[in-house]
Amino acid sequence: MKTPRMSEARQLSYRTSIPSENNACVAEADASYLNSFVRGMAVSQMIGVICEVGLPDALPDKGQRSIELLANELGVDSKTLSRIGRALSAFGIFDVDAAGQIGHNGRSRMLRNGSHPSQHWAARFWTSAGVWQAWGALRHSLWRGEESFKHVHQQQFFDYIRNHSNEAESYRQYMASGYPGRHESIALMLKFAEDATVIDVGGGSGALIRALLEQNPGIAGIVYDQPEVIRNLDAHPVDRRMGVRSGNFFESVPIGGDVYILSWVLHDWPDTKALEILRSCHRAMTPTSRLIIVERLINEDSAKCDPFDLLLDINMLVLHGGQERTCGEFNGLLQTAGFAPLRLIREQPAFSVFETAIA
């Protein structure tokens, strides 16, 4: 099967050709390149805290403001804000002048909440206390091959999120803003029988089911997730065709579906748990049912991968003990759970949509 390839431009930005050994600047260039990553954690934290206190949204789209006045408005120390602003401007984020005025540039505008595109909630999520501490214990994952998040916090990621409302909001907003239009895009890719029942296993907010219902007026949809997740589903005009069921997908999923969907679910879990989810779906399905899976597909050749796909693979390990998978790895899971090999429906830069059925 064809597997994703990163764009040539992006690949070159991370894998620059190595100059000749005779080039006297090679060692200096390599040291500078590595240094930008070794110290990158400090830049990440600076971006995260200025988003948290609201600096990007306090600035006008054009023009500059006094850092001292901004510090008073935001309730932070003016000297520290000035120093952070100055440091970020040196990395090309914000424009700061010698008079203590700060303004937006193209990059800093993307840190505003609600800008399109926006990196605001990504910055807040990746630098949130729970995530930051888990990544700080990456050596535990390396030694033990398991998630460092649980090692640090003594509970799994989703249990932790339920007990930390601020971080839960960052996570929810990041998931909603990180891939704008993804549910509508998936809905346009999929075709259903006019009276089909579609069950979104681990459907969360119901956003995907609603996009499918809007695109397919004859189908019915069911969002299946944990009770505390589906309890807060917002009302929506298509909800008359949408049912809600609660339960544990490691144990069972609702029967009666013509199509089952696992959208960004399997990558949260190691193979043993992913197999439990797939087997629950298998037990609920009939020979005519389809299983749709939405996930990243990692290229078998790491040299052809987008570096951020591989970074997210490690993030799945750190936070959940999960992983992003190749086509071969997915087919191995599917075969073990009693499914046929996957069939690719559509490949996108950030995700792929594929389907399978009972073997």
N, C-alpha and C positions, 0 to 999 in steps of 0.2 A: 504494500500500500504506500501511496505517496504520503510523506510526512512533511511537516512545516519547515520552511526555510526562512531565516531572518532576511531582511532586506540587505542588499549589498552595501548601501550607504551606512546602515547601522552597524553591520559587521565590521566595516572598515574603521568605524569610530572607536571600536573596542579592540580590534586586532590589527593595529597598524603594522605595516611591513617593517621588518627589522632591518635597519641600515647595515651597510657593510661594516665588518669589524675594524676596517681601517678608518672609519669615521670617528674622529676624536670626541664627538658629542654623544656617542651612543650611551655610555655609562651615565652621563649627566641627565640625558633625556629619560632613560629608564628609571633613574632614581626619582626624578620629578614626577613621572607617571605613577610610580608606586606610592610616593609620598601623598599624592592626592587621595588615594584610597586608604592608606594607613591612618591618616588624620581626618578622614571623611566623617567619622562619628561625631566630631566636634561641630562640623558644619550642619549635620543633620539635626543636632540638638538645638543649635541656634535658630534654624528654620522652624523647628517645632515649637519652641517657646514663644517666638514672635507671632506665630499663628494663634497660639493659645491665648495670648493677652490681647489679640485683636489689632495689631499694628497694620497689617495689610488693608484691613477694612476701614481703618481710621484715616487713611491717606486719600486725597482726591485722585481722580484718574489722571489728571494733569496738574503740573505745578508741584510745589514743595511746601512742607510745613516745618515748624520749629520742633526739634526733637525734645527740647525741654517742656514745651507746652503739651506735646503728645504724651510725654511721660506722666505729667500731672493728670491728664484725662484717663490714661490707662491704669494709673495707680502703681507705677513701677519706678525704680530708681533711674533718674535721668542720665547719670553718668554711665551706668551699665548699658542702658538702652543705646546711648550714643556709641559706645564701644562695640556693641553687637552690630548696630547698623553699619558702622564703619567697616567692620570685618566682613560682613556679608556683601557690602558694596565692592570690596576688593575681589570677591568671587563672582562679581557680575550680577548680584541680586540687590536691588534698590540703587538709587543714586544719592550719594551723600556729599555735601560740599564742606568747605573749611569753616563756613559760618554756622554749622550745626543745623542745617536744613536737610530734610530727607524727602525723597519723592520716589514714585514708581518708575520702573522701566518694564520692558516686555516680560521679563522673567518674574519679577516680583508681583506683577498684576495677576499672575496665575495662582498666587497664594491667597487671593481673596476668596472668601466663602461665597460661592455662587457664580464665580466667573466661569467662562467656558472657553477652553478647558480649565479645570481647576486642580491644583495640587494641595489645596488647603487641608482637606481631611486625610489625604494620604500622609502629609507631614505630621499631622497630629496623631494618627494611628501608629505609624512606625516609630514615633518617639514617645509614645505613651509608656507609663511606668511598667505595666505588666509585660508588654512586648520587649521593651528595652532590657529589662532584667533577664528575660528568657534568652535573648540573644547574647547577653553577657555571660551566660552559662553554656555557650555553644560547645565548649570542651566536654561537657557531660554527654551531649549527643554524640560527639566523636568517639568517646570512650565506650559508651553503652549502646549506641545505635537507637536511642529512644528520645522522645521529646524532652527538651530541657525545661519547657514551660511548667510541666507537671512537677519536675524535680525542684524548681525554684518556688512555686506557689502551692505545692501540695494539693493541687486540684487541676482538672483539665480546663482547657481554654474556655469552653462555653459555660462551664460551671462558674469560673472566675468572672466572666463577663456579666453573668446574671447578678452578681453581688457587687459590681463596681459600675454604678450608673454612668459616670462621666466617660469611662473607657468604653462602655457599651454603646454610648451615643456616638463616639468617634468611630467605632467599628461599623455601626449601622450606616452612618453618613458616608464612610469610605466605601463600603460595599455599594451604596446607591450611586455615588458620584464617580467611582473609579472606572466604570465601563458604561458611560451614558448611552442609552438607546440599545443596550444589548438584548433586552427582552423583546423589544419590537423587532429587532433584527432576526432573532431566533424564530419568532412567530411567522415572519415572512418566508423562512426556509422550509417550514414544516407543512405537510399536507395531511388532512384527516378525512375519514368518511364523515358524511354530513351529520350523522347522529352519534358520533363517537364520544365515549367518556374518557377523559384524559386525567390521570392522577399524577400530580407533581409530588414526588416522594422527597421529603425534606424541603417543602416548598416555601418555608419562611414567610415572608411578607405577602405572598400571593401575587407578586408583580408579574411573574412569568405566566401564570395561569390567566390572569386578566388580559395580558397582551394576546394570548392565544384565543381567548373568548371574543375579544374585539375583532380579531382577524377572521374568525370562523364562527359566524352567527348560529350555526346549527349544533355545535358541540356543547357538552357539559364538562365542567372541570371540578376536580377535588384537590384541595390543598391538604397535604398530610404532614404533620409535624408534631413536635412536643406540645403539650397543653399550654405551657407558659409562653410559647412562641405564637401560636395561632390565636390566643386569647385577645391579642391586641391588633388584629387585622382591621384596617380602616374600611368603612363602607365605600362602595363603588357602584356605579350604574349597572355593571354586568354581574353583580353579586347574586342576582336571582338565578343565574345558571351556575353558580359556584357553590360547591359544598365544602365543608371543613370537617376534617376528621383528625383526632389526636391519637398518638400512640408512639411506640418505639420501633423504628425501622430495623433495628437489629433483631427484633423478635418477629415482627410481621408487618405487612402492608395490606391495605384494603383490597379485597377481591372485586371483580366486576369491571376492571378497567380494560379498555381496548388498547390504550397507550399508557405506558408508564414512563415518567421522566425522572432522571437523576441529573440535576443541573448543579455543577460545582459542589458535588457531595462526596464523591469517591476520593478526591485528592486530599480530603481532610483526614483520611484514615490509612493506617498501615494495611498491608495485604490481608491479614487475618480478619480485621474488622470490615474491610471492603467486601470480602467474600460473604460475610454474614448479611450485609445489606443486599448483595446480589442474589443470594439464596432466598431471602425473604421475598424479593420481587419474583423470583422464579416460581415459588410456591403459590403466589397469588395469580400468576398469569395463566392464560390458556394457550393452546397451540397457535391461535390466530393473533395473540397480543403482540405488540411491539414494545421494545424498551429503547427509549431515546436517551443518550448520554451526552451531556455538554461538559467538555473539559478541554484543557490544553493538551495537545499532542506534542510530546517532545521528540525531536528528530533523533534517530538512532546514532547519528554522527554528531558528537558534541560540537565539532567545528562549524556545523551549519546551524546551530541553535542561536536564538536571540539570548544574549547574556542574562536579560531580565527574566526569561523563562526559567533559567537554571537557578537564578537567585530566588525566585518564588518556590522552586522545588525545595531548596534548603529551608525557606521560611515555613513550608508545610511540615518539614521535619521538626524544626524548633518549636513551633506552636502546637502541633497536633500529633506528631509522629507519623504524619502522612507523607505523600509525595506526588509530584507530577509524574506522568507515565508516558512511555513510548507506546506505539501501536502494538508492538510485540508483548509488552507487559500487560496492556489491557486485554489482549486476546488470551493471554495465559490465565488471567482472572476469569474471564468469561467462560472459557472452556472448563475450568475447574468447577464453576457454578452451574454448568449445564446449558450454556448458551452457545449459539453459533458465532463465528468470527464477525467482528464489527464490519459495517459498511459505512463508508464516509458519505455524509450528506452534503456538508459544506465545510470548507476550511477558511478560517479567519485568522488575522494576525494574532489576536489575543485568545482565541478559543476555536475549537472545532466541534461540530455536531455530527454524531454518528449514531447508528441504530443496530440492534440485534434482535434476535428472537430465540425462543426455546429451540435447542438443537434437536 
